[in-house]
Amino acid sequence: MKMKFNITMILGLILLCSSACKKFLTHDNPSGVTDEEWWKTESHAYSALGSIYAGVPAGSSGRNVMFWSGLSDEAVCRGDFRGNYDIYTRGLQNPTWDVAEWIWRDDYIDVRRACRFLENVDKCFMDDQLRTRMKYEARALRAFYHMEIMLFFGDIPIVTKSVTPLENHLKRDPAEKVYEFILSELKACAENLPKEYDSDETWRISAGACNALIVRLALFFHHYDVARDAAAKIIGTGVYKLHRSEKAGVNSYAELFSYTGELNKERIFFKANGCDNAWTTFAPYGIGGETYVSPTAQVVDNFETKQGKTPAELGADSVAVYRKDPNYKNNRDPRLAVSVLYPGQSYLDANYILSPFDNSTNNTDKIGVQKSTATGYWIRKYLDPRDRQGRGGSLDFMYIRYSEILLSYAEAVIELGNWQDPLIIQYLNDVRTRAGMPVVDQQRYNSAATLRQLVRRERQAELAFEGQRYFDIRRWGLVKQVMNGQVFGATNPETGVAVKVQDRSYIDRDYLWPIPEKEMLSNPEMTQNPGY
């Protein structure tokens, strides 16, 4: 008889293949560790809770959040062994799409782990106050995993108990109902989790992280009052602040994404070691790296000049100049050079010049060469020279940063019609000046429409390649506009011609991902998203 796979089978049977240290997650294996044997001590509780954190997204590994840039207009993904993200941009995804299957499966595994923890942790002999805190951590993580699945798939089953393999007829709950469940859980957890943890546990989900997730959730559903209030709570705690280097002359924004600035007060929710393999994911091959995600011309064009205007706003002549030399006379937003490596730039070694348009046979950085850039640009964010020798390291990935909260507050208030709120300009200026950009020109940005445009541009400049652009263009209603047609990369400085990377296609169906085929085949109550 063929084995069927659905949510419950995934949640109940996949774990039978896990290593011995994770056998406590299921009681379906008669030869494994039983509940009676496992749930006894505080140590057991810590181990079980730690397994729930396994699904917290990393940047260049695990959930591959930085790869989500390739689902948007800011990057192109290559390297199918890390997931075939590229077929989505051409409208070729179907119910067997590996990326959708992985996220559906992995998130529901983590949901089951959270349910198992909540059902059994009371059996452990441990401090009651610690146990209570752990329960809120598990609930918050369970809510987060539901949120991630819903943002991709829409209507999904709400799972609040560790269903058995026989309970395999789970119906999809409407997205609005899932939203209310997630919101309720995150609010309760935010009220009961610590504002801060000791230095060795800062990676745990906190009250601030719960509110930050609420901000993202509410913005996606256009519940701007909820987003504003959650953002205001984070800002009001005084726990977080924009990172500013203590060293004179050091670019504070650049330091954020290096080992030097890793321990900062800006990170709200992060994955320890979440960019440990950034060097073999983004770095140029010619300097010992590998490249699987490459920036597009769109993300480069988005960065302003230091005078506060984009090249497009300066005119066609300026566009031509800055496309040939993206950081012409060092006159672009400093975040460009932190986020992107571009043709003609020297990197790490003055004698090493990035030359993607050099067609020499021995040029391993040539566009299209295996493990090289697909566009002529490279992601620089999270590349630290200390990882070069070992081709990897232990750099953390910041899933949510404080600067995002400031920008989200500004956006929510604008959309609520209160565009004259002085906090909008204050927070925008905080983010911009930290990066080395001028304050907002209030004579120019003097309406809801112009401020909206600025906030959207600022979000991409500040958060480039951090995984939020895909959700932003969907919730702003721009996705069909920016995800159809030709995609261009860098401009050849010799010819002035930009490299054409691919043609993209996006239709209404693509707003939601396909429910995995294995789930559809095994669960008679499961329904497919339209168009699949």
N, C-alpha and C positions, 0 to 999 in steps of 0.2 A: 504494500500500500504506500502511495506517495505521501510524504510528510508535507503538511500544509503550514504556511507561515502567515500569521496575522499579528495584530498588536499583542494579544495574549500569549501566543506562541513565542513571539519575540521576547516578551517580558518574562515568560516562564521557562522556556527551553534553551534559548541561546546561552543563558548563563551556566547551563550544565557543562559547557565546554570551557568555562573560565578556569583560571588557575586556582589552586587549592585555597589561597587566601581569600577568594571571593565566593566560596561555596555557601557561605551563610546567606547569600542573597536569594537562594531558592531552597525550598524544602521538598522538591520534586525528585531528588536523587536519593534513593534509599541507601546508597553506599557512601554518601557525602556527609558533611557535618550537619547535624540536625539543629533545629531551633533550641532544643533543650541543652545541647552541648555548646551552642554559640553565645546566646544572649545572656551573659552572666556578669561581666565586669565593665568598668568604665573604659578600659582599653578596647573591649569589643565594640562598644558604642562609638568610640573615636574611629575605629577602622571602618565600621559600617557607614558612618557619616562621610568619611573621606571618600568612599567609593561613589557617593552621590555627586561630589564635586568633580568627578572625572569628566563630566560633559561640559564643564565651563569652557566656553570657546577660547581657543588659542589663535594666534595670528597666522603663523606659517606651518602649523601642524594641527593634529586633532580635527577640530571643526573648521580649520582653515578660513577664519573670518576675513583675512586679507584677500583671499581668493574671490570673495563676493564682489570685489571691485570689478572683476571680469564679467559679472552679470550686469554691470552698468556701463555707462559711457566713459568711465575714467580708466579702464584697463582692458587688456586682452589676455586671456589665459591660454596656456599651452601645457602639454605634459599630461596626457590622459590618465597616467597612473596615479595622479593626485586627485582625480575626478574629472569627468568630461564636462567642465563648465562651459566650454566654448559652444557646444551644440545648442545650448539654451539661447544664445544670442542670434542664432540662425533659425530659431523656431522649430528645431528638430527633436526636442525632448519628447519623451513618451513615458508610459507607465513603467518601463524598465530602466529609466534614467538612473544611473548609479548615485548621483549626488542626492536626489530626492529620496531614494531608498535608504541611504546611509543616515540622513538626518532624521527621517521618520523613525527608523529602527533605533538609533542611538538615543534620541530624546526619550522615547518611550521606555527604553531600558532604564534610563536614569529616573524616570517617573516611577517605575516599579521599585527601584531601590529606595526611593524616598518613602513610598507607601510601606514597604517592608520595615523600614526603620521606625516609622511612626507606630506601626502595629506591635512592635516587639521591644522597643527600647525601655519600656517600663519594667521589663524583667531584669534589667541590669542593676547590679548593686553599685550605686554611684551617688554623687552629690545631686540633690533635687534641683538646685538652682541651675547647675550645669546642664542637667537633663532637659529642663524647660527651654533653655537657650538653644540647645541642639535641635529640639523639635521645631522651633521657629526657623532655624537654618534650613532644615529639611523641607518645611512647608514653602519657604521662599524659593528654594531651588526647584521644587516641583512646579510652582507657579511659573518660574522662568522658563522651564522646559516646555510647558504648555504654550507659553507665549511665543517661543521660537517656532514651534510647529505651526501654530495658527497663522503667524505672519507669512509663512510660505504656502500653507495649504488651505487656509480659510476655515470652514467648519471642520471641527475635529472632535473625537470623543474626549470628554472630561473623565479622567481616571483618578479616583481618590482611594482606591483600595487595590491590594495586590491580587488581581483576578487570576484565577487558575486557568490552565489550558482548556478546560471544559466550558469556561465562560467566554466563549469566543464570538458572541453576537453583539458587538458594541456598535451602537449607532453614532453618527456624527451629531454633535450639538452645534446649534447656530453660533457663528462667530461672536455675535453680540453677547450671548450667554457665556461663552468662554471668556470674553473680555471681562464681564462682571465677576466671574469666578477668580480670574487672575488678579484683578484690581482689589477685590475684597481680601484675598490672601496676602498680597503684597502690603496693603495698608496695615493689616493686623501684625504682620511680621515687622514692619517698619516701626511700629509703636513698642515693640518688645525686644528687638535686637539691639545690641550695643551700638553707640555712635562710632566707637573706635575699638580696636583690639590691640593687645600687646604686640610688640614689633614682630614677633615670630609667628603671629597669626593674622597679619593684616590682609591676607588673601581671602579670609572668610567673608561671607556675605553679611553686610552690615545694614543698619537702618538707612544710611545714605545710599547704599547700592539698591535697596528695595525702592526707595523714592526715585532714584535715577531710572530704574526699569519702568516705573509708573510714567515718568516723563516720556520715555520712548513709546510706550504703549498708547498713551493718551494722544500724543501727537499723531500717531499713525491713524487713529480713529477720529481725528479732528475734534477731540474733546479738549479744547484749548484751556478751559478753566481748570480742568484737572491737572493738565501738564504744568500750567503756571503755578498752581498751588504746591505741587510736589517739588518743582524746581526751587520755589521760594523757601521751602522747608530745608532743603539742602544748603542753600546759600546762607540761611539764617543760623545754621548750627555753628558756623565759624570753623568747622573741622577741616574744610578743604580750601585750597587757595591755588592760584596759578603758580607754576614753578618759575622761579627766577634765580638764576645762577648766582652763587656767592662770589664767583670769580669775575673780576673786571674784564670786560671785553669779550666775554664768552657768550655765544648765542644760546639764550635760555631755552628756546624752542628746540634747537638741535640737541641740547643736552638731555632733554626729556627721553629721547629714544636711544640712549646709550647707557652703558654701565655706570658712568659717572653720575647721571641724574636719575638712575633707576629708583632709588628710594626717595620718592617725592610726595608732597601733600596734594598733588593734583589727581592722582589715580583714585578712583572711587571703587571700581570693581576690576580685578585683573587676574590673569592666569599666570601663576609662577612658571617660569621657563617656557612661556607660550610663544617666544620667538627664538627658541634655542637653535633652530635650523634655518634661520633667515638667510644665512650666507649661501646655503645651497638651494635657496628658493628664489632670491631676488638679485644676487650679486652678479656682476659681469663674469663670464666664463674666462676671459683673458687674464683675470686676476685671482683665479682659483675658485670662482663661484659657479652657480648655476642659476638660470633665469627661466621662470615659469609663469610669471605675471609681469606684463609690460604696460606702462602708462600709454595713454593715447594723447593725441594733440589737444583734445578737448580739455583735459585736466591741466595741461601746461598753459593753454590760452587763458584759463580762468584766473590765473594769478595776476594781480595788479602790478603796475610799476610802483616805485617808491613814492610817486606823486599821487597815488590813490586812484589811478585810472587803468583799465585794462588796455592792452594794445589795440583792441577793436575800437575802443572809445577814442583813441588817439588818431585813428585813421588807417587807411590801407597801407601807407608807407611804413608806419610803425609796426603793423602786423607783419609785413615782409621782413623787416629788420629783426624782430624778436623771434620769428619762426626760424630764421637762419641761425641766430645766436640767442637762445632763450633768455640768457642772463646778460644781455648786451650791456657793457659798461657797468656791470654789477648794479643794475638799476631796477631789479625786480623784487617783489615781495621776498624777503629772506626765506620764507617757508618753501619757496620753489626749490632752492638749492638743498634744503634739508630733505625734501620729499622725493626729488627726481634727479637722476643722473642723465646727462644729455650729451649729444655729439660735440666733440672738440674739447671736452672737459678733462682735466687731469684728475686722477683719483688715487689717493694714498701715496702715489709715487709721481714726482714731477715729470718723469720720463714716460709714464704710462698715460696715453691719451686715448679716450674712447672714440673709436672710429667705425661706427656701424656701416658707413657707406663705402669703406675701403674694400674693394672686391678681391684683394690679394688672397690667394689660396690658404695662406697661413694665418689669416685674420680670424681668430675664433670669436670675435665680437661682431662679426658681420650679421646683418639682419637676416633672420631665417635659418642660420646655422643651428644645428642641434644644441640645446642648452644655452642659446644666446637669445638676445632680445627679439621680439616679434615686431617691434615698432620703431626701434632706434632709440628708445628711452628705457631707463631702468628705474625701479623703485629704490630709493636710497634710505627711506625711513626704516628704522630698526637694523640697519647695517652698522655694526661696530667693528672697527679694524682689529680688535682683539680676538674676533672670531675667525679671522682669516687663516691663521696657521692651522688650527684644528678643524676648520670648516664647520664650526658650530660652537655653541656655548650654553649659556643659561639665562639669557635675557628674558625678562618678563614681558608679557603683552598686556597693555592697558585696554580693556574692553570698553570701559566708560571713563572718560576724563572730565574734570571739572569745567574745562573750557566749553565742552559740549552743553553742559547744563546752563551756562550763561547765555549761550547762543539760543538754546531751546526756550529759555525764559523770554528772551527778546522776541522770538518768533511767535510764541503763544500770545503775548500781549498785543503784538501788531494785529494778529488774526482776530483778536477779541475787540478790535476797533479802537484801542487806546494807544495809538502810535505815538502820541506826544508824551507818553510816560518817560521821564528823564532817565529811568533805569536802563532803558533800551540803549541809549547812547553811552551811558556809563559802562555797561557790560561789553558793548562792542569795542569801546576804546580800551578797556582792560585787555581784551583778547588781542587786539591789533597792536597796541604799543608793546605788549610783551614780546610780540613777534618782530618788532622793529619797524612797524608800519605807522603812518601818520594817523591822527585822530580823525573821526568821521567829519566830513565837510557838511555841516548842518544846513547850509544854504542850498546845497545840492540835494541832500537827502532830507526832504522836507514834506514827505507824504507817506501814507501807508504803502503805496505802490513802490516808491523808490527805496524805502527801508526794507521792504520785503525782498526786493532784488538784491540789496546789499547783504542781508542776512543769509540768503541762499548762496551767494558767492562766497561769503565768509565761511560758511559751513564746509564747503568743499576745500577751500584753501587750508583751513585749520585741521580738518579730519580726513584729508586725502588718504586713501588706501586703508582706512581703519574699519571698513565694512559697512558704513552707514549710507553711502551714496545710493545703493540699490533701493533701500527703503525710502529714502528721501524723494527720488524721482517718481516712485509709485504713489506716495501719499500726496505729492504736489500735483499729480495729474499730468506729469511731463513725460512719462515713460514711453508712450508711443511716439512722441515727437523726437526724443533723443536716441531711441533705440532702433530706429529705422534708417536704412540708407548706408552710405559708405562710411567707413572708419579710417581715419588717417593717423599716421604716426609722425615721426620727426621729418623735418625738411632737410633735404640734402643741401648743405651750404654752398656747394659748387654749382648746382643747377637751379636752386630755388624751388625745387619740386618736392612735395611731400609724398612719403611712401603711402600707398594705398594698402591697407592691411586686410580688409574683408568688407563684404556687404552683409548688413544685419537686417533681420526681419522680426517684427514684433506685432502680434495681434491681440485682441481682447482676451483670448484664451490664456495667454502667457502670464497674465496678472497673478494667477494661482498655479501652483505646481501640480503635476499629476499624482494622484494617490498611487503608491507603488502597486504593481501588478500582483505581487505575492499577497498583499493585504486584500485586494479585490477578489482573488480566487478563493481565499480561505474564509472570508467573512461575508455571509449572505446579506448582512445588514449594511455593509459598507457601500457607499455610492461614489461614483467618479466625478471629478470636477468637469464642468462643461468643456467640450471640445476634445477630450481625450478618449 
